[in-house]
Amino acid sequence: MAKSKILGETKDSGFQFGLRKTFNIPIEEVWDFMFSANGLKIWLGSVAKELVEKEHYKTKEGTEGEIRLIKEHSHIRLTWKKKGWDNVSQLQVRIMNNNGKTVISFHQDHMLDVNQRSEMDFYWNKVMEKISKELENKS
């Protein structure tokens, strides 16, 4: 009998979660906001320095990892170890043009189990609510 798949479980990379939302704002404005001190504080946490590829980061809140790739007006890939976690997950934040509108997408994988996935589901939905409020104030 085949094992039933659990929501968010992948074949090779543990558990994953993804969330996206479209905004009626140009991509450059969304990118600039997401990588401003205020934007970073919302989705990543308070960082003391600019994010640089191949460098370690640690937020005031305790999340840490390494910036793997930054492609301006496109995406960032980084490792993500939340304070209190024993494991490191991977996070990709994409900022995509969609016919003059902009899509923000969060995708996280390599989470240990359904509990971590549920924790990050709650976290990213709260983050997207905060981002939405900020961006709606700009439009």
C-alpha positions in Angstrom: 0.0 0.0 0.0 1.4 3.4 -1.0 2.2 5.9 1.8 -0.3 8.8 1.7 1.4 12.2 1.1 1.1 14.9 3.8 0.3 18.5 2.7 3.6 20.2 1.9 5.7 17.1 2.0 8.2 16.7 -0.8 10.0 13.7 -2.2 13.5 14.9 -1.5 13.5 18.2 0.5 11.4 17.7 3.6 8.4 20.0 3.8 7.7 23.2 1.8 5.4 26.1 1.9 4.6 28.8 -0.7 2.6 32.0 -0.7 2.1 34.7 -3.4 0.2 37.8 -3.8 -0.3 40.3 -6.6 0.0 44.1 -6.1 -1.0 46.9 -8.5 2.4 48.6 -8.1 5.4 48.7 -10.4 8.1 46.0 -9.8 10.8 48.6 -9.0 8.7 50.1 -6.2 8.0 46.7 -4.7 11.6 45.6 -4.9 12.8 48.9 -3.3 10.3 48.5 -0.5 11.1 44.8 0.1 14.8 45.6 0.5 14.4 48.8 2.5 15.1 48.7 6.2 11.3 48.7 6.8 10.6 46.0 4.2 13.4 43.7 5.4 12.3 44.1 9.0 8.9 42.8 8.0 9.9 39.7 6.1 13.4 38.9 7.3 14.0 40.8 10.6 16.2 43.6 11.7 19.6 43.4 10.0 22.6 45.5 10.9 24.1 45.6 7.4 23.2 45.3 3.7 22.5 41.8 2.4 25.4 40.6 0.2 25.7 37.4 -1.8 27.8 34.7 -0.2 27.8 36.4 3.2 26.2 35.4 6.5 23.4 37.4 8.0 21.9 37.4 11.5 18.8 39.4 12.5 18.2 41.0 15.8 15.3 38.5 16.2 17.7 35.6 15.9 17.1 34.3 12.4 20.3 33.6 10.5 21.7 32.1 7.4 23.7 32.8 4.2 22.6 34.9 1.2 23.0 32.5 -1.8 21.9 34.8 -4.6 20.5 38.2 -5.2 19.1 39.1 -8.6 17.8 42.6 -8.6 14.2 43.1 -9.5 13.8 39.3 -9.6 14.6 37.2 -6.5 16.8 36.4 -3.5 17.8 32.9 -2.3 19.0 32.4 1.2 19.3 29.8 3.9 17.0 30.4 6.9 17.6 29.1 10.4 15.0 30.5 12.8 15.9 31.0 16.4 15.3 27.8 18.3 15.5 25.6 15.2 18.1 22.8 14.9 17.8 22.7 11.1 18.4 25.1 8.2 15.7 25.6 5.6 15.9 27.4 2.2 14.0 30.5 1.3 13.4 32.1 -2.0 11.6 35.5 -2.3 10.6 36.4 -5.8 9.4 39.8 -7.1 7.8 39.2 -10.5 6.3 41.4 -13.1 2.8 40.3 -14.2 1.4 42.6 -16.9 2.3 45.8 -15.1 1.4 44.4 -11.7 3.9 42.8 -9.3 3.7 39.4 -7.6 5.5 38.8 -4.3 6.2 35.1 -3.8 7.7 33.3 -0.7 8.8 29.7 -1.1 10.5 27.9 1.7 11.6 24.2 1.7 13.8 21.8 3.7 11.6 22.2 6.7 11.7 19.2 9.1 8.1 18.3 9.5 4.5 19.4 9.3 4.8 21.4 12.5 7.6 23.6 11.1 5.5 24.0 7.9 2.5 25.1 9.9 4.6 27.5 11.9 6.0 29.1 8.7 2.5 29.1 7.0 1.3 31.3 9.9 4.5 33.4 9.8 4.4 34.1 6.0 0.7 34.9 6.0 1.3 37.5 8.8 4.2 38.9 6.8 2.1 39.2 3.7 -0.6 41.0 5.7 2.0 43.5 6.9 3.5 44.0 3.5 0.0 44.5 2.0 -0.8 47.2 4.5 2.5 49.0 3.7 2.2 48.7 0.0 -1.5 49.8 0.0 -0.4 53.0 1.8 2.1 53.7 -1.1 -0.4 53.3 -3.9 
